[in-house]
């Protein structure tokens, strides 16, 4: 009986992992869309670290 229980536990573990991988997503990330650029373009002549 112990071997049958171990095999059942292994089968359940693998099937749950497969269901999680191939199942529908459950993440709730917000829809951000395209973010506008609001900074200044890099200009080497105006770099303060030179």
N, CA, C and O atoms as CSV, one atom per row, in Angstrom:
chain,resi,resn,atom,element,x,y,z
A,1,UNK,N,N,0.817,-1.202,0.000
A,1,UNK,CA,C,0.000,0.000,0.000
A,1,UNK,C,C,0.860,1.266,0.000
A,1,UNK,O,O,0.475,2.283,-0.576
A,2,UNK,N,N,2.004,1.201,0.636
A,2,UNK,CA,C,2.853,2.382,0.720
A,2,UNK,C,C,3.367,2.775,-0.659
A,2,UNK,O,O,3.458,3.961,-0.976
A,3,UNK,N,N,3.704,1.778,-1.482
A,3,UNK,CA,C,4.207,2.085,-2.825
A,3,UNK,C,C,3.109,2.717,-3.671
A,3,UNK,O,O,3.377,3.643,-4.437
A,4,UNK,N,N,1.885,2.231,-3.544
A,4,UNK,CA,C,0.760,2.796,-4.292
A,4,UNK,C,C,0.497,4.244,-3.871
A,4,UNK,O,O,0.176,5.085,-4.711
A,5,UNK,N,N,0.631,4.534,-2.584
A,5,UNK,CA,C,0.414,5.902,-2.095
A,5,UNK,C,C,1.518,6.841,-2.596
A,5,UNK,O,O,1.243,7.985,-2.959
A,6,UNK,N,N,2.744,6.365,-2.616
A,6,UNK,CA,C,3.862,7.177,-3.118
A,6,UNK,C,C,3.662,7.489,-4.595
A,6,UNK,O,O,3.865,8.624,-5.024
A,7,UNK,N,N,3.267,6.491,-5.368
A,7,UNK,CA,C,3.023,6.700,-6.802
A,7,UNK,C,C,1.863,7.671,-7.012
A,7,UNK,O,O,1.912,8.514,-7.908
A,8,UNK,N,N,0.819,7.554,-6.188
A,8,UNK,CA,C,-0.325,8.481,-6.296
A,8,UNK,C,C,0.101,9.906,-5.965
A,8,UNK,O,O,-0.332,10.848,-6.629
A,9,UNK,N,N,0.939,10.077,-4.955
A,9,UNK,CA,C,1.423,11.411,-4.590
A,9,UNK,C,C,2.295,12.017,-5.692
A,9,UNK,O,O,2.188,13.207,-5.989
A,10,UNK,N,N,3.149,11.204,-6.291
A,10,UNK,CA,C,4.008,11.687,-7.376
A,10,UNK,C,C,3.161,12.088,-8.579
A,10,UNK,O,O,3.401,13.125,-9.196
A,11,UNK,N,N,2.162,11.256,-8.912
A,11,UNK,CA,C,1.271,11.562,-10.034
A,11,UNK,C,C,0.504,12.852,-9.782
A,11,UNK,O,O,0.366,13.676,-10.686
A,12,UNK,N,N,0.006,13.035,-8.573
A,12,UNK,CA,C,-0.725,14.262,-8.240
A,12,UNK,C,C,0.194,15.475,-8.335
A,12,UNK,O,O,-0.210,16.514,-8.858
A,13,UNK,N,N,1.410,15.358,-7.841
A,13,UNK,CA,C,2.374,16.464,-7.877
A,13,UNK,C,C,2.667,16.882,-9.314
A,13,UNK,O,O,2.682,18.074,-9.621
A,14,UNK,N,N,2.897,15.920,-10.188
A,14,UNK,CA,C,3.216,16.225,-11.585
A,14,UNK,C,C,2.003,16.782,-12.314
A,14,UNK,O,O,2.141,17.710,-13.112
A,15,UNK,N,N,0.820,16.238,-12.057
A,15,UNK,CA,C,-0.374,16.733,-12.747
A,15,UNK,C,C,-0.733,18.147,-12.293
A,15,UNK,O,O,-1.174,18.958,-13.108
A,16,UNK,N,N,-0.552,18.453,-11.018
A,16,UNK,CA,C,-0.808,19.821,-10.549
A,16,UNK,C,C,0.161,20.811,-11.180
A,16,UNK,O,O,-0.225,21.930,-11.515
A,17,UNK,N,N,1.412,20.407,-11.342
A,17,UNK,CA,C,2.393,21.284,-11.987
A,17,UNK,C,C,2.026,21.511,-13.451
A,17,UNK,O,O,2.125,22.633,-13.946
A,18,UNK,N,N,1.605,20.460,-14.144
A,18,UNK,CA,C,1.205,20.601,-15.547
A,18,UNK,C,C,-0.027,21.484,-15.675
A,18,UNK,O,O,-0.118,22.287,-16.603
A,19,UNK,N,N,-0.974,21.347,-14.756
A,19,UNK,CA,C,-2.173,22.199,-14.807
A,19,UNK,C,C,-1.805,23.658,-14.583
A,19,UNK,O,O,-2.391,24.544,-15.205
A,20,UNK,N,N,-0.848,23.918,-13.710
A,20,UNK,CA,C,-0.428,25.304,-13.456
A,20,UNK,C,C,0.312,25.886,-14.654
A,20,UNK,O,O,0.134,27.060,-14.980
A,21,UNK,N,N,1.135,25.083,-15.308
A,21,UNK,CA,C,1.897,25.567,-16.459
A,21,UNK,C,C,0.989,25.835,-17.649
A,21,UNK,O,O,1.095,26.880,-18.291
A,22,UNK,N,N,0.094,24.893,-17.948
A,22,UNK,CA,C,-0.715,24.984,-19.157
A,22,UNK,C,C,-2.107,25.554,-18.919
A,22,UNK,O,O,-2.885,25.667,-19.866
A,23,UNK,N,N,-2.443,25.911,-17.700
A,23,UNK,CA,C,-3.752,26.466,-17.385
A,23,UNK,C,C,-3.806,27.953,-17.690
A,23,UNK,O,O,-2.801,28.553,-18.071
A,24,UNK,N,N,-4.980,28.546,-17.521
A,24,UNK,CA,C,-5.111,29.991,-17.764
A,24,UNK,C,C,-4.312,30.792,-16.733
A,24,UNK,O,O,-4.089,30.338,-15.611
A,25,UNK,N,N,-3.896,31.970,-17.131
A,25,UNK,CA,C,-3.105,32.806,-16.228
A,25,UNK,C,C,-3.997,33.384,-15.143
A,25,UNK,O,O,-5.175,33.658,-15.371
A,26,UNK,N,N,-3.429,33.564,-13.971
A,26,UNK,CA,C,-4.182,34.135,-12.859
A,26,UNK,C,C,-3.502,35.397,-12.312
A,26,UNK,O,O,-3.757,35.807,-11.180
A,27,UNK,N,N,-2.647,35.998,-13.120
A,27,UNK,CA,C,-1.985,37.217,-12.678
A,27,UNK,C,C,-2.921,38.406,-12.909
A,27,UNK,O,O,-3.762,38.384,-13.808
A,28,UNK,N,N,-2.759,39.430,-12.091
A,28,UNK,CA,C,-3.631,40.592,-12.148
A,28,UNK,C,C,-2.794,41.851,-12.379
A,28,UNK,O,O,-2.889,42.815,-11.618
A,29,UNK,N,N,-1.984,41.836,-13.421
A,29,UNK,CA,C,-1.172,43.011,-13.720
A,29,UNK,C,C,-2.043,44.104,-14.333
A,29,UNK,O,O,-2.935,43.794,-15.122
A,30,UNK,N,N,-1.815,45.362,-13.998
A,30,UNK,CA,C,-2.613,46.422,-14.610
A,30,UNK,C,C,-2.229,46.634,-16.074
A,30,UNK,O,O,-1.077,46.433,-16.456
A,31,UNK,N,N,-3.197,47.039,-16.882
A,31,UNK,CA,C,-2.933,47.339,-18.287
A,31,UNK,C,C,-2.292,48.716,-18.354
A,31,UNK,O,O,-2.970,49.727,-18.173
A,32,UNK,N,N,-0.992,48.762,-18.612
A,32,UNK,CA,C,-0.277,50.034,-18.562
A,32,UNK,C,C,-0.273,50.751,-19.899
A,32,UNK,O,O,-0.369,51.977,-19.935
A,33,UNK,N,N,-0.166,50.029,-20.984
A,33,UNK,CA,C,-0.115,50.662,-22.292
A,33,UNK,C,C,1.235,51.291,-22.560
A,33,UNK,O,O,2.210,51.010,-21.864
A,34,UNK,N,N,1.291,52.127,-23.551
A,34,UNK,CA,C,2.535,52.794,-23.942
A,34,UNK,C,C,2.748,53.998,-23.035
A,34,UNK,O,O,1.835,54.796,-22.821
A,35,UNK,N,N,3.965,54.124,-22.503
A,35,UNK,CA,C,4.292,55.237,-21.626
A,35,UNK,C,C,5.005,56.320,-22.427
A,35,UNK,O,O,5.968,56.024,-23.134
A,36,UNK,N,N,4.555,57.556,-22.331
A,36,UNK,CA,C,5.225,58.624,-23.075
A,36,UNK,C,C,6.592,58.948,-22.474
A,36,UNK,O,O,6.808,58.806,-21.270
A,37,UNK,N,N,7.500,59.381,-23.330
A,37,UNK,CA,C,8.825,59.784,-22.880
A,37,UNK,C,C,8.756,61.242,-22.451
A,37,UNK,O,O,8.359,62.102,-23.238
A,38,UNK,N,N,9.139,61.525,-21.215
A,38,UNK,CA,C,9.056,62.897,-20.705
A,38,UNK,C,C,10.424,63.474,-20.354
A,38,UNK,O,O,10.503,64.587,-19.835
A,39,UNK,N,N,11.502,62.739,-20.624
A,39,UNK,CA,C,12.833,63.211,-20.262
A,39,UNK,C,C,13.498,63.953,-21.397
A,39,UNK,O,O,12.899,64.187,-22.447
A,40,UNK,N,N,14.726,64.314,-21.172
A,40,UNK,CA,C,15.519,65.008,-22.174
A,40,UNK,C,C,16.433,64.011,-22.869
A,40,UNK,O,O,16.989,63.135,-22.206
A,41,UNK,N,N,16.609,64.117,-24.187
A,41,UNK,CA,C,17.547,63.227,-24.877
A,41,UNK,C,C,18.982,63.489,-24.406
A,41,UNK,O,O,19.334,64.606,-24.027
A,42,UNK,N,N,19.797,62.434,-24.440
A,42,UNK,CA,C,21.180,62.558,-23.989
A,42,UNK,C,C,21.974,63.404,-24.960
A,42,UNK,O,O,21.914,63.201,-26.173
A,43,UNK,N,N,22.722,64.358,-24.416
A,43,UNK,CA,C,23.607,65.207,-25.213
A,43,UNK,C,C,24.965,65.185,-24.537
A,43,UNK,O,O,25.108,65.657,-23.409
A,44,UNK,N,N,25.963,64.638,-25.219
A,44,UNK,CA,C,27.278,64.491,-24.614
A,44,UNK,C,C,27.910,65.852,-24.291
A,44,UNK,O,O,28.674,65.961,-23.333
A,45,UNK,N,N,27.607,66.861,-25.057
A,45,UNK,CA,C,28.187,68.197,-24.797
A,45,UNK,C,C,27.668,68.793,-23.495
A,45,UNK,O,O,28.355,69.606,-22.878
A,46,UNK,N,N,26.468,68.405,-23.065
A,46,UNK,CA,C,25.897,68.952,-21.844
A,46,UNK,C,C,26.099,68.030,-20.643
A,46,UNK,O,O,25.564,68.300,-19.568
A,47,UNK,N,N,26.862,66.946,-20.804
A,47,UNK,CA,C,27.098,65.989,-19.730
A,47,UNK,C,C,27.912,66.645,-18.631
A,47,UNK,O,O,28.953,67.246,-18.898
A,48,UNK,N,N,27.439,66.531,-17.383
A,48,UNK,CA,C,28.113,67.147,-16.243
A,48,UNK,C,C,29.317,66.339,-15.746
A,48,UNK,O,O,30.144,66.868,-15.003
A,49,UNK,N,N,29.424,65.080,-16.140
A,49,UNK,CA,C,30.479,64.213,-15.629
A,49,UNK,C,C,31.748,64.269,-16.478
A,49,UNK,O,O,32.654,63.473,-16.233
A,50,UNK,N,N,31.861,65.136,-17.433
A,50,UNK,CA,C,33.047,65.177,-18.317
A,50,UNK,C,C,34.167,65.953,-17.702
A,50,UNK,O,O,35.231,66.084,-18.307
